[in-house]
Amino acid sequence: MSADRFPAIPPEAMTEAQRTLVAEIAGGPRGGVRGPFLALLHNPPLAQRIQALGEHLRFGTGLPGQLVELVVLVTARRWTCQFEWVAHARIARKEGLSEHIIAAIAEGRRPDPMSAEEALAFDIAMAAHATGELPDALFAAAEARFGKAGILDLLALCGYYAMLAMVLNTARPALPDGTAPPLAPLKGDRP
């Protein structure tokens, strides 16, 4: 595999649109430009819109942080996105997601035990990635627990982080701190 296909743009080489976006991201809850946004800076109009959606999904849904991170980890595992996994496994731990849940998702298996809320978020993410929809019984359970807005936030988390996984898997950035790839390929993974 080749190195980072979308190298970081030095500040002196940035366009005005790129500098504005860097300032916007750095001034928000992310606190800096890293991960997929280093690649996305190569397309500032797209990056600005993706950044705004991501800010809502990470910080504005009202969903508990451990559920957001559980969905992100299911997505990172689905796409075997090493960078997304490394970054979000660390965040998931800070948000209180149990280590056994993180390990089970990494291995491609259903975590046991999980709280009812964690199990519901896991099932939503798995269904969304498997078929692109929620079966009636799962939709009803999700609506009872999260409401229609919560279901849409959970589905959007799946789609958003799948998109970022595709950006990161294509960009091939080095993993933080020289970390070795933590996810083994699963049956059916791409070659």
FENJO-V786821 format. One line per field, one symbol per residue. phi: phi as a letter, one per 40 degrees, with the letter a starting at -180 (. if undefined). Layout:
phi->???
//
This chain:
phi->.ccdcbcdccdccccccccccdccccccccgicafcccccdcadccdcccccccccccbbcgcddccdcccccdcdcdbfcccccdcccccdcccgcccccdcccdcgbccacbcdcccccccccccdccbgabcdccdccccccbgcccccccccdccccccccccccccfcccdfgdcdcccdbdgccc
//
